[in-house]
Amino acid sequence: MECDSDNKLHAPLVAEAAPRRQRCAQRKWCVRAWRNKRMRGRAAVCAAGLAVAFAAVALTALAAPHHRHHHRRRHHRHHPAAAAAAAADAVDEACVDHAVADRLAVELGSRLAGWRALARPAGASLLLDRGALAAGRPDGYDWRHAHQAVTNGYDAVLTDVKAGGLEPPSFEDVCDVAAPAAACAEACLESRFRARDGFERCSDGARAAFLLAPDLVKACLTPETPCYECVASCGVAAESCRPVRVARSSG
């Protein structure tokens, strides 16, 4: 009975405390929810900030090369002399005496190919002679035989020209080969000459090849070689001839 009376006495207190505990629990839950919400908000702000930072870095990395490239273009645009000088540096050396090289080509034509008229440019005329350059050639001229004669006697003529003291040949006529065909033939020879070690910077590759690479010139006169086929692709070379009193080896 005593216990029952105590329970009855404390029942109102217990009943009053229950709502308080419930309110307290709700309050703690609200506080925790508010704190969690605030933490999530901070995390979202941090994530957004990192995303912006990464985006800025990516945009900077993409824009940087374009900026440098634009700067280089602007630099060359404002310094044309420097750009021209840089381009000239690649082939800025005269590797041979042009007069000697031209004299060699003329001697090859007059002594071995049977020229009766000076063909100019002499080196390109030797390479292009495939039967169409009849002016200033002897009757019954055989261009294949002439190519073979130049190939066989090349070294002897080269030795005489290097030694000097030769009398320049005299011609009554001079025949100029069409410039496009001559330039094409010289390019076939020059490109192969510059591809060799030590000759990359020669600004006079076609002339230099006659003095410094006789084997290459011989190859350009030999059928079924790459250089021979390259010269053949230059087309038929037309000549323009005129009489002269004396034409020396000016090539």
Residue pairs with C-beta under 8 A, 6 or more apart in sequence:
76 82
76 83
90 200
90 201
91 194
91 200
91 201
91 202
91 203
91 205
92 201
92 203
93 201
93 202
93 203
94 202
94 203
94 204
95 199
95 202
95 203
95 204
95 205
95 208
95 212
96 204
96 207
96 208
96 211
96 212
98 204
98 207
98 251
99 249
100 161
100 162
100 211
101 123
101 204
101 207
101 208
101 210
101 211
101 251
102 121
102 122
102 123
102 207
102 249
102 250
102 251
103 161
103 166
103 168
103 249
103 251
104 157
104 158
104 161
104 210
104 211
105 121
105 122
105 123
105 125
105 126
105 210
105 251
106 115
106 118
106 122
106 168
106 169
106 249
106 251
107 157
107 160
107 161
107 166
107 169
107 249
108 122
108 126
108 150
108 153
108 154
108 157
109 115
109 119
109 122
109 125
109 126
109 150
110 169
110 171
111 153
111 157
111 169
112 146
112 149
112 150
112 153
112 154
112 157
113 126
113 129
113 146
113 147
113 149
113 150
114 137
114 138
114 141
114 146
115 136
115 137
115 171
116 136
116 137
116 138
116 171
116 172
116 173
117 135
117 136
117 137
117 171
117 172
117 173
117 174
117 175
117 241
118 136
118 169
118 171
118 173
118 174
118 175
118 244
118 247
118 249
119 125
119 126
119 129
119 133
119 136
119 174
119 175
119 177
119 239
120 174
120 175
120 176
120 177
120 250
120 251
121 177
121 182
121 186
121 251
122 249
122 251
123 186
123 189
123 206
123 207
123 210
123 251
124 177
124 181
124 182
124 183
124 185
124 186
124 206
124 237
125 133
125 175
125 177
125 182
125 237
126 150
126 217
126 221
127 185
127 186
127 188
127 189
127 217
127 220
127 221
127 231
128 177
128 181
128 182
128 185
128 231
128 234
128 237
129 143
129 146
129 147
129 237
130 143
130 232
130 236
131 143
132 236
132 237
132 238
133 143
133 175
133 177
133 237
133 239
134 141
135 173
135 175
135 239
135 241
136 171
136 173
136 175
136 241
147 221
147 222
150 218
150 221
151 218
151 221
151 222
154 214
154 217
154 218
155 214
158 211
158 214
160 166
162 211
168 248
168 249
169 248
169 249
170 246
170 247
170 248
171 244
171 246
171 247
172 243
172 244
173 241
173 242
173 243
173 244
173 247
174 241
174 242
174 244
174 247
175 239
175 240
175 241
176 239
176 240
176 241
177 237
177 238
177 239
178 237
178 238
178 239
178 240
180 234
181 234
181 235
181 236
181 237
181 238
182 237
184 231
184 233
184 234
184 235
185 231
185 234
185 237
186 206
187 206
188 220
188 227
188 230
188 231
188 234
189 205
189 206
189 209
189 216
189 217
189 220
189 227
189 231
190 205
190 206
190 209
191 205
192 209
192 216
192 226
192 227
193 199
193 202
193 205
193 206
193 208
193 209
193 212
193 213
193 216
194 200
194 202
194 205
196 213
196 216
199 205
199 208
199 212
199 213
202 208
209 216
209 217
210 217
216 227
219 225
219 226
219 227
219 228
220 227
220 228
220 230
220 231
221 228
222 228
